[in-house]
Amino acid sequence: MAETRAERPLRIALLSYKGNPFCGGQGVYVRHLSRELAALGHRVEVIGAQPYPVLDDGVTLRELPSLDLYRQPDPFRTPRREEYRDWIDLVEVGTMWTGGFPEPLTFSLRARRELAARVDEFDVVHDNQTLGYGLLGPGRLGLPLVTTIHHPITVDRRLELAAAGDRRRRYAVRRWYAFTRMQGRVARRLPHVLTVSGSSRREIVDDFRVPPERVSVVPIGADTRVFHPDPSVPRVPGRIVTTSSADAPLKGLVYLVEALAKLRTEHPEAHLVVVGNRPAAGPVHQALERFGLGGAVSFVKGVSDDELADLVRGAQLACVPSLYEGFCLPAAEAMAAGTPLVATTGGAIPEVTGPDGETCLAVEPGDAGALAVALGRLLDDAPLRERLAAAALERVLGRFTWRHTARATAEHYRAAVAVHGRRRGTPPPR
């Protein structure tokens, strides 16, 4: 039988305005989703800006450079005159100079220009949380558009405003997050929105006022090729591992530091390894100093996937202290690696970790005392650790893998292509 339009492999343009695979979830999402889509036979081209995503074999990267204003070691830099290419560059640097974050808008404008020149090369455009005004262009160009919103950044804005200490800091937070107004306006005009959890879906409907029938949940997952149990990796007694950004209040690291101080009064061998940058100032730095935990907390960054997996496997416990998560990939990775988990109930975390006492120990977010009790309970009870780890591994393998994500996402692509075709009057496939 001849291959129908619904059956043939799709040509996918996957947009990513920020693709760092070692910092934040967007680069991780783009890398693993694109690899698994390619493994299913689709042709995937990632169109991305700095930091460019790291991609696996079978996926093409089209570099769409920005002015890269936040690169290390010179963030918030002033570009040289010869770096300016067009009016979009002027918008980018002007927004930064006035305290805003320009990348979602300026990347969307550059992506629209790229797609306009190549409209016949793709069947569908998939935007990874850019939500810039330029993305309203692909529909008019004749391409169906699917957008993933991991969670509305308005959640980050609320938490940072709550943590701001004075009026000047609150003004700076509001100015930096001004782009969220644009993202809300764009989201309300999108026909096909994907998100990673039921919690994020509710936030998108409430914060961005997107009609609920337009938002579908497609969970992401752990890379089980890398994160899996390995008995040859020894457990380090008392080691707790977490993945956290110390300068992001919603990650709740300061509560885990306080919990560690309480825990060490009864478990002096307990120590914490944080996958992230060591803070030079701020609440986490102050807590480390106040509790004298400099020698009991270490920070690692820039590790490879294999090194991270060994670090997680080698810990007695993993911990997610976040106040909010749109999905919580570190929890899924720890569960896949066979490491017992203590996690809060912030945002979508329970959707990933499962019920308290069955696949993890769960505590309310922002409660350092409850964290300390749960961590101590697991350190004292080896049979409980083994039971929770085994149940958590089974849960991840059955629900949260990238192959599951890719298959479900491809079905949404085909639905978007079919709807787009009917609107344009394209005859259905035979």
N, C-alpha and C positions, 0 to 999 in steps of 0.2 A: 504494500500500500504506500502511496506517495506520502512523503513527510508533510504534515500540515503546519500551518503557521503557528498553532498552539504547541506543537511538539518540537519544533526546531530549536536549536540553541539560540539564546538571546545575545544581543550585542549591548553590553551594559557600560554606561559611563558612571563611575562611582566617584563622587566629589568629596574632597576632604580638605578643608581650609587649614587644618592643623593636624599633622600626622605623626607626632613623636610617639614611637611605640614604647618608650620607657617612662612616660609621664602623662598620666591621664588615660581615659579609656578610649578616646576616639581613634588613636593610632592602632591600638589593639584590635578594635572592631574592624577597621578597614583591612588590616593585614589578614586576619583569620577569615572574615567573610569572603573577601576576594579570592583567597586560596581555595576555599571550599566550593564557591560558585564555579571557579575554573575546573575543579575536579569533577563537577557535575556536567561539564562539557560546554559551559557558557564562555563567551569571550568577554573578558573584563578588562577595562582600561581605567585605572585610577588617575584622576586629574587632581593634583594636589599642590599645595604651597608649603613653604618652609615652616617648621622642620618637616622635610619630606618623609613620607611613610617608608618603612622598610617592608618590602613585599617579597613573596615567595615566587618560585619559578612558575611560569605560566600566566603571570599577570603583568601587564604593561603599565609603566608609570609615565604620565605626561606631566612634566614639571611646569607649573604655572607660577613663576616667581613673583613674590611681593617685594617690598623694600626690606623685609626681615628686620623690623624695628626692635624686636625683643630678643634678639639672639644673644647668647653668651659669648664672651664675657662683657658685652657692651649693650645691655638692654636700654631701651628708650634713647637710642642713639639718634643723632642728626645726620641724615644722609649727605653725601657730597653732591655738588651740583650735577655732575655727570651721571649720577644714578637715576635722576628723574627721567621718565620716559613719556608720560602722558598725564592727563588730568586726574586719572584714578590715583596715581602716586601722590598728587597734591592733596587729594581728599584724605589719603591714608596718613600722611605726615601731619596734616593740619588737625585731624581728629586726635592724634596722639599728643600733639603739643597742647591741646586744650583739655587733656585729662581723660579722653574717651578711649574706647577700644575699637579700632576701625576694621579689624580683619574680617569679620563675617560679611560686612557690607562690601568691602573692596574686593575680596575674593569672589563674591557672587557676581560682581560686575565683570571681572576678568573671565570667569567661567562662562557667563552668558555670551561674551564675545567669542570665546573658543567654540562653544557649541553652535553658534550661528554659522560659523564657517565650516562646520562638520556635521550638519544636521542629518545627512543621509548615511552617516557611519554608525548610528546607534538606533536601537529599538526603544530604549528606556533610559532615563536619567535617575540616578539614586543619589540624593543629597544626604550627607552625614552631618546633620545639625548645623548647617550654615545659616539657613533661614534669613538670607539677605534679599534685598529688593530685586537684585539681578535674577534670582531664581524664579521670579514670576515670568521671566522671558521664555524658558523652554517650552511651556505649553503653547505659546503663540508661535513658536518656531515649528510646531508640529511634532513634538516629542512628549510622551507621557512622563510625568514626574512623580516619583515616590520619595518621601523624606523620612528619615529616622530622627526622632527627638528622644535622646536618652533620658533626659528629664528637663523641664523648663529651668533655665538659668535664673529665673526669678526666685527659685528656692535658695540658691547660693546668695543672691542679693539680700534676701530677708535675713539670713543667718549672719552675714557680714555686717549688716546694719545693726543687728542686735548686739554684736560684739564690738562695734565701734565705740571708742571711749569719749569722743568729744564731737562738737559740731563740725569742726574742720574735717575730721575723718569721715563723718557721715556724708558730708558734701562730696568728698572724693569718691566714696563708694557709689553714691548715686550717679555721679558723672561717668565713672568707669562702666557701670552697668546700664548706661543709657541705651545701648544697642538692644536690650531686651524688649523695648517698646517696638522696635522694628521687627524683631522675631515674632512677637505676638501678632502683629498685623499680617505678616507673611503667613504664619501658621493658619490663620483663619481663612485664608484663600486657597489653601492646598487641598486637593481632592483625596490624596492617599497619604496618610501619616502612619508610620510604624513606631512603636516604642517597645521597651524591653521588659516591662512589668505592669501589672495592674495598678500598682501605686503610682507609677509615672503617668499612666493613662489618666488617672483621676486628677493629677496635678496639671496635665496638659489641658484637660477639659475645664478645670477651674481657673487656672492662671491665664491661659491663652484664649479661653472661650472658644475652643474648637468644638464643633458638634461631635458628640460621642460616636456617632455612627461612622465618622471618618477615621477613627483612630483604632488600629489593630495592634494586638500584643504579639510580638515575636521575641521570645527570650533569647539571650545570648548564652555563651557557654565557656567551659574551660577547654584548653587545648590538651586533650587527653593523650596525645602523642608524647607530651612533655610532662604533664602533671599526672602522675600515677604512682601507686605505692611501689617502693623499692626497698626490700628488707636489707639490702647491703649497705644502706645509708644509716649510720647509727644515730639514735636519738641523743641529744645533748640534755642531760638532766637540768630541769628548771628553766629551759629556754622557751620563751614566748616570742612569736614572730607576728608582725603586723605590717601591712602596707599602708602608708599614710603620708599625706602632705602636712607638715607641721604648721604651715601658715594658712591652712584652710580650716576655719572653725567647724564646718560641718563634718570634718573627719574625726573630731572628738579625741584627738591624741592626748590632749591635756588631761582628760579623765583617766585614760589608761596609765599615764605617768603617775598620777595620784594613786590609782589602784595598786600599782606596783610598789609604791612606798608602803602602803598598808600591808600588802602581801608579804613583803620581805621581813616583817616583824615575826612571822611564823614560818616562812620559807626563805631563809637567807640565801639559798642558792638560786632563787628566781631572778632572771634577768631578761631584758627585752632587746630584740633586734628589730629595728625599724627600717623598712625598705623605703627610703626617701632621704631628703636632705636634712642635715643637722641645722636647726635654727640658730641664728646668731643673736636673735632678740625675739621678744614676743612672749605670749603666755606659756608655751611649751618650754622655752629656754628658762624662763623664770621658775617654772615648776621644777625643772631639773636642778637648778641652783638651790631652791628652797628646801628640797627633800634630800639633797646631797646624793643624787643618783648618777653622777657623771660616769662612774665606773660600772654601773649596772645597766646602762642603756647605750647601745651602739647604733650607728646609722650607716647604711650601705646604699650606694646608688650606682647606676650604670651597669648592673649585672646582666648577664645573658639570661635567656629563658631557662637554659639547663641549670645555671648557677642558682637562679631563683627557686627552681623546683627542688634542688637539693637542700637549699636553705629552709624551705617550708617542710620538706620531709624530715629534716634533722631536728626540728623543734618538737618539744613535747606537746605544745599547744599552739594554736593560731588564734588570733583575736581580731575582731572587727569592732572598734569602739565608736563607729560613726553615729552622728546625730541624724543623718539622712543619707540614703543611697538610692539612686534610680534603679540599680540592679544589684551590684556588689560582686564584681568579678573576683576579687581576692578571696572572698568566701568560697566561691565555686572551685577555685584553684586549690585551696587548702583541702576541701572535701575530696576533690579528685586525687590529691596526693596522699590521702589516708591519714591526715593530721586532724586530731579532734579539735573542735572549734567552740569558742565562746564568742557570742555576737550580740549586739543590741537588736532592738526591734524597730530601728529607725527606717522609715520609708519602706523600700521593697525588700529589705534584708530577710524578713521571715519567709517571703515567697521563694527565696533561694535556699535558705538554710533549713527550712522545715520546722516541725514542732519542737518546742522546748522539751528536753529530756529524751527525745527520740533520735534526733540527728545532730543536736547541738545543745549547749546550754545558752539560754536567751535571757537578757536583762533589759531593763528600760534604758533608753539613751540618756546620757548625762549623769549617770549614777555611779560614781567611782567606788562607793562602798559595795554595791551589788556586783560590780565587775570583780573586785578583789575576792569576794566570797565565791563566785563561780570559778574563778581561776584556781583558787585554793582547793576547792572541791575536786576539780579534775586532777590537779597535781597529786592529790592524796589517794585517788581511786583509779588504779590501772585497769580493772575490768570495765569500769564505766568508760574510760577513754577508748578501749578497744570496741566496745559495743557502739558508741556514737560514731566512731570513725567508719566502721563497716556499714552502718545504715546510711551515713552521709555519702559514701562512695557509690552505693547502689542508687541513691537519689540522683546524683549528678549524671551517672551514665545513662539513666533512663530519661532524663529531661533536658539537661543543659550541656549539650555538645555543639560545636560549630557546624557539624554536618546537619543536625536538626535545624539550626538557624538558617543555613543556606537553602535547604529544601523549602522551608516555609516562606523565606523571603522571595525565592524564585516564583512561588505560586502567587504572591502579591504582585510581582512584576507582570505576570501574564494577565492577571485580572485588570491591572492598570492599562496594559496595552489593549485589551479587549474593549474596555470602556472607552478609551480614547478613539479606537477604530470606529465604534458605533456612533460616537459624536461627530466624527468626520465623514460618516457615510461609507466607510470602507466595507466591502462585502465580507461576510464571515468566511472563515476557511471551510473548505469542503470536508 
